[in-house]
Amino acid sequence: MADTPPGSNAPTDDDARFDDTEFNPAIEPKKAKAWLNLLQESEDAFEKWNTHCDNLEKLYASLERLADRARDKEFQMFWANIEVEKPAIYANPPVPVVVPKFKDRRPVYDAASEMLERTCTVSFDLTRIQDLMLLIRDDVVLIGRGVPWCRYESGKDGASYYSSERVCIDFKNRRDFLHSISRNWREVTWVAGASFLTRTEARARFYKHSGNAYQEAEYKVDRDTKQVGGADNRERAKFWEIWSKSERRVVWVAKGCEDILDEDEPHLDLSEYFPCPKPAYGTVQRNSLVPVPDVMQYKDQLDELNLLTGRIHALSDALEAKGFYPAGGAELGDAVQAAIKTKTSGRMLVPISNWAAFGGTKEVIIWLPIDMIAQTITTLVQLRKQVIDDIYQIMGLSDIMRGATDARETLGAQQLKSQYGSTRIHDKQAEMERVARDLVCITAEIITEKFDPVTIIEMSQTQLPTQAMQQKQVAMLQQQLAQQQQMMQMLQQNPQAQQAMQQNPQAGQMLQQAQGVMQDGQEAIAKVMAKPTVEQVLTFLRNNRARSFVLDIETDSTIQMDENAEKQRRSEFIGVLAQLLPQLTQMIQVAPDTAEFCGEVLKFATAPFRAGRSLSSSIDDLVDKMKEKASAPRGDDPATAQSKAAIQIEQMKDQREREKTKAETDLKTAELKMRDDHAKAKLAADSAYDMAKLKQDQQENFISIGTQNQKAMQEREKHQANMVEVSADMALNRQKGELAQQAMRNKQVDMASRAEERRVAQQARLQQQAQRRPPSGGFGL
């Protein structure tokens, strides 16, 4: 390099070599060349890795290779290791968990966390998160990197406005994801995800923004993908969606297109900017983001293992009993040939015509020595076993993880192996959980930013009231409270009502009850106003800054549980509760003010357990109930109890007097009625007799014939009058009997009332004696 004077601004060779004008999109903003150069640079950086991945995928599972009978014999150790490791690092689908960061139990925060957790859970179900996570897991284990990609879909232009809103999470193939060449993910300035579109799909996507520019893309049939069943005969082009953090732009480009097909500001306002989380990595090359597949760490041992396996199979083919015999002599030759035809279908013995030249031995048959071959095979098998053990040591797959163990080992040794194996794969487990948590965060941001409130409410199935519903309910309660207050004012302003309340204890109690109703109404209004509304929760969720400060987004464990270990952890958890609860209960009973402290102690003791997080809110509710129960009055004092007993006795006396007065009134009414009926019957009898006598006198004066007949008729009428009088007397006697029975029943009621008074008084005395005793014991949970 030529010398440059100090302070000179002339460009040097190094400046020319590191000139980034061809990678600067700002030089020609409408052209795609700079973006395509960036993509090509990233592809070149990952080309060697992609080449190794191609070979690994064929080695892992290639139907064409495995079905070839002419191939060398192999020991499928690579496939076996992958199949053991895959379920060990991921097994269960992630479940979103959204909780407030700080446990101050604010209603809006609690309702917002529950609503967001429900919507994320529904979104994960709709996007089939388990299938996606399995694809990511397989890539992490096999090639060292798995990539998801999130996007928002809306049906605003279709018939259904709300129901088609959803968060889509796609899986990106290793060749369909690129990013800037960086030492770590924090330094990444742009990411790109590829999509394969036909001409029809490209026209629907890009014609509005760039006209017919999409037709210049390189459309072709992906033959390599088609051979393994991944494509059809339609031509597709590869379109790249690039998210540039430095430019704050999203652009669409494709090889063959000179102009940018589409560009705009980011349509998603995400906290990490990119629509994808940091990929799930296994092992990466130092100071780079180039993955290193785990198989590369034991590739030499794997090659040696396959070499030994090929030799063992070759020697096994040669491990066959063969011998030689002289060809001369008809009897010997015939006998040997007959033995060959009888015993085996193969040619085990070889005839020798010049037996003397062969050695002139007197042995009839000379066998080929195979003990050396068998010994060699035994040695090779032992050597192969040692190579397998070396691979397990490198991979960290203990025999416990593979389901193989030695019955002679102790339980401690087996647990040590299991812990060792779990430690070696812990980083991959944590990486899968991290990706799942990041997907929940991105999903939550897309939902809160883009989704319509109606969609969020339908997804979460929330029962929160709207602000209008809350105001209507409060107005109704206030109206009832105003009516009750107006009635109380009228009673207080009425002198007669006040005098009645002073004279009658029951009227005073009614006034106290009315005051209690007013207090309950005020508390009900306060409770209604304290409940969060849908508008409050949605406003909070729309605030990205506040949401990130308040809510903590996590996922449940995605690792397959060990049932025995899980049982042991649960037993330990129950043991901690059984030890703490009686002591904390007694403390709260003695001093209710310590309830909050006891709740925090209980949550601290249960925090290391997985169940402790889900029981946090339940523990808070339990502590509140314990505090209320401990603060509640245990009983009335003796004076109050005596006053209540006296009031109850007076009430019973008043009731008895009312019943007695009513019975006497009924008796007098019945007696008056009976006398009235008797008088009416007697008057009717006298009237009939007078009429008969009058008729007789008329007949005696005016009629002189038929006197006897008239007398007989008179006697009959008199007899009828006597019968009416007898009937009236019988009715009077019957009513007297009923009145006597009623008087007897009134007497019995009076006696029962006096007995009840004595029982109430006795119960009041017993209650006073019980309250004078000191309290003993606590209350249960």
Secondary structure, DSSP 8 states (H G I E B T S, - for coil): -----TT-----HHHHHT--GGG-TTTSTTBSHHHHHHHHHHHHHTHHHHHHHHHHHHHH--HHHHT-TTS-----HHHHHHHHHHHHH--S---EEEEESS-S--HHHHHHHHHHHHHHHHHHHHTTHHHHHHHHHHHHHHTSEEEEEEEEE--TTSS-SSTT-EEEEEEE-GGGEEE---SSGGG--EEEEEEEE-HHHHHHHHHHHHGGGGGGS--B--HHHHTTT---SS-BEEEEEEEETTTTEEEEEETT-SB-SEEES-SS--TTSSSS---EESEE-TTS--EE-GGGGGHHHHHHHHHHHHHHHHHHHH----EEEES--HHHHHHHHHHHHHH-SS--EEEES-HHHHT--S-S-EE---HHHHHHHHHHHHHHHHHHHHHHHHHT--TTTTT---TTS-HHHHHHHHHHHHHHTHHHHHHHHHHHHHHHHHHHHHHHHHS-HHHHHHHHT-----HHHHHHHHHHHHHHHHHHHHHHHHHHH-HHHHHHHHH-HHHHHHHHHHHHHHHHHHHHHHHHHHS--HHHHHHHHH-HHHHHHHEEEEE---S---HHHHHHHHHHHHHHHHHHHHHHHHHHHH-GGGHHHHHHHHHHHHTTSHHHHHTHHHHHHHHHHHHHHHHS-----HHHHHHHHHHHHHHHHHHHHHHHHHHHHHHHHHHHHHHHHHHHHHHHHHHHHHHHHHHHHHHHHH--S-HHHHHHHHHHHHHHHHHHHHHHHHHHHHHHHHHHHHHHHHHHHHHHHHHHHHHHHHHHHHHHHHHHS---S----
